[in-house]
Amino acid sequence: MDSPLRLIASNPLDQLARTIEALLVVASAPLSVEDLAEAADDHTERVEAALGLVRERYSEGRSGIVLEHVAGGWAFRSAREAAEACARLFEKPAQRNLSQASLETLAIVAYLGPCSRPDIARIRGVAADSAVANLVERGLITESGRDDPAAGGAIKYRTTPLFERVFGLESLSQLPRLDDVGESTEQIRERLNEVAEKRSA
């Protein structure tokens, strides 16, 4: 008679779960169910079932890494209890030393994007060139067309999936509502800081 472990090892769904686990480990960005199904050459329904197995295996309190749905896909992150140790070993450039100007610019792009540097400068009241360049370098915002392509208008910017991942958002719809924080950039900046602190807690 086969042992329970042997039966589990021969379970096709468990094999698919191990394949998905490997795909998530090597991926540099969150993967959607469709991405996983295509890479695993399997059906989305089976992939969703296998994701349930992986999520149970890598849940908060059971493992040092946790599977979560973020930025429109699935990805691993360190468990909260291991966050400080991970930060000491490797500090994510996207989260390190964001200035007030960069945070304010990031908030404007997140809430109002795509928007251009002149748009951002009008809202903040100061030039935005340095802050925009810093955020592009960190991979938090990216180019998204122009105001008037035919006339070579100003480049517009939007947030990236990395922004959503850093702040633990499944999509921009999870940002705090402007009605809740008021319309001042300072208030938006404070709320974004709160989100980032909860994410790293």
C-alpha positions in Angstrom: 0.0 0.0 0.0 1.3 3.4 -0.9 2.3 5.8 1.9 0.4 9.1 2.3 3.5 11.0 1.2 3.8 8.9 -2.0 0.1 9.5 -2.8 0.5 13.3 -2.3 3.6 13.3 -4.5 1.7 11.6 -7.3 -1.3 14.0 -7.1 -1.3 15.9 -10.5 -2.7 19.0 -8.7 0.1 18.9 -6.2 2.6 18.6 -9.1 1.0 21.7 -10.7 1.2 23.5 -7.4 5.0 22.8 -7.3 5.3 24.1 -10.8 3.5 27.3 -9.9 5.6 27.7 -6.8 8.8 27.5 -9.0 7.3 30.0 -11.5 6.6 32.5 -8.7 10.1 32.1 -7.3 11.8 32.9 -10.5 9.4 35.7 -11.6 10.6 39.3 -11.3 7.0 40.6 -11.0 3.6 39.4 -9.9 2.1 36.8 -12.3 -1.6 36.6 -13.1 -3.6 33.4 -13.2 -3.5 33.6 -17.0 0.3 34.1 -17.0 0.7 31.0 -14.8 -1.7 28.9 -16.9 0.2 29.8 -20.1 3.6 29.1 -18.5 2.4 25.8 -16.9 0.5 24.8 -20.0 -2.6 24.1 -18.0 -6.2 25.4 -17.5 -6.9 28.5 -15.4 -9.4 26.6 -13.2 -6.7 24.1 -12.2 -4.1 26.9 -11.7 -6.5 28.6 -9.3 -7.0 25.4 -7.4 -3.2 24.8 -7.3 -2.7 28.4 -6.1 -5.0 27.6 -3.2 -2.6 24.8 -2.2 0.5 27.1 -2.5 -1.3 29.9 -0.6 -2.1 27.5 2.2 1.5 26.2 2.3 2.9 29.8 2.4 0.6 31.6 4.8 1.3 34.1 7.5 2.5 32.2 10.6 3.3 29.0 8.8 6.2 30.1 6.6 9.0 32.7 6.3 7.6 33.7 2.9 3.9 34.4 2.1 2.0 34.2 -1.1 -0.2 37.2 -1.8 -2.3 38.8 -4.5 -0.8 42.1 -5.4 -0.5 44.5 -8.4 -2.9 42.4 -10.4 -1.0 39.1 -9.9 0.5 36.6 -7.4 3.9 37.0 -5.8 5.9 35.9 -2.8 6.9 38.4 0.0 8.7 37.9 3.3 6.5 37.2 6.3 6.0 40.1 8.7 7.9 38.4 11.4 11.0 38.2 9.1 10.6 41.8 7.6 13.3 43.4 9.8 15.9 40.7 9.1 15.2 40.9 5.4 15.5 44.7 5.5 18.9 44.4 7.2 20.1 42.0 4.5 18.6 43.8 1.5 17.0 47.2 1.5 14.7 47.7 -1.6 15.9 50.7 -3.6 12.3 51.6 -4.4 11.5 52.1 -0.7 14.8 53.7 0.4 15.0 57.4 1.2 12.1 58.8 -0.8 12.2 62.6 -0.3 9.1 64.6 0.5 9.2 66.0 -3.1 9.3 62.5 -4.5 6.5 61.3 -2.2 4.3 64.2 -3.2 5.1 63.7 -6.9 4.3 60.0 -6.5 1.0 60.7 -4.9 0.0 63.1 -7.7 0.9 60.6 -10.4 -0.9 57.8 -8.5 -4.1 59.8 -8.1 -4.2 61.9 -11.2 -2.0 60.1 -13.7 -1.2 59.9 -16.4 0.1 63.4 -16.0 3.1 65.4 -17.2 5.9 67.3 -15.4 4.2 70.6 -16.1 0.9 69.2 -14.6 2.8 68.1 -11.5 4.7 71.4 -11.2 1.4 73.3 -11.3 -0.1 71.2 -8.5 3.0 71.3 -6.3 4.0 74.9 -7.1 7.6 73.9 -7.8 9.5 72.2 -10.6 9.1 68.4 -10.7 12.0 67.4 -13.0 14.3 66.0 -10.3 11.5 64.2 -8.4 10.1 62.6 -11.6 13.6 61.5 -12.7 14.2 59.9 -9.3 10.9 58.0 -9.4 11.5 56.8 -13.0 15.0 55.6 -11.9 13.5 53.7 -9.0 10.9 52.1 -11.3 7.9 53.5 -9.5 6.6 55.6 -12.4 7.0 55.2 -16.2 6.3 57.1 -19.4 2.7 56.9 -20.7 2.4 58.8 -23.9 2.4 62.6 -24.5 -0.1 65.4 -24.0 -0.2 66.1 -27.7 1.7 63.4 -29.6 1.4 65.2 -33.0 2.9 68.4 -31.6 5.6 66.6 -29.5 3.8 67.6 -26.2 5.1 66.9 -22.7 5.6 63.3 -21.7 3.0 61.9 -19.3 3.7 59.5 -16.5 1.8 56.7 -14.7 2.6 54.4 -11.8 4.1 51.0 -12.4 3.2 47.5 -11.1 6.3 47.9 -8.8 4.5 50.9 -7.1 1.5 48.7 -6.4 3.7 45.9 -5.1 5.8 48.2 -2.9 2.7 49.6 -1.3 0.8 46.2 -1.1 -2.0 47.3 -3.5 -3.9 44.9 -5.8 -4.7 48.0 -8.0 -4.8 51.8 -7.7 -8.4 51.5 -6.7 -7.2 50.5 -3.2 -5.5 53.8 -2.7 -7.1 55.9 0.1 -10.0 58.0 -1.3 -9.3 61.7 -1.8 -12.5 62.4 0.0 -11.1 60.7 3.0 -7.8 62.5 3.1 -8.8 65.9 1.8 -7.2 67.6 -1.3 -3.9 68.8 0.1 -0.7 67.1 -1.1 0.6 67.0 2.4 -2.4 64.9 3.6 -2.0 62.5 0.6 1.7 62.2 1.4 0.9 61.3 5.0 -1.5 58.7 4.0 1.0 57.1 1.5 3.5 57.0 4.3 0.9 55.3 6.5 0.4 52.7 3.8 4.1 52.1 3.4 4.6 51.7 7.2 1.8 49.2 7.5 3.2 47.3 4.5 6.6 47.0 6.2 5.3 46.3 9.7 
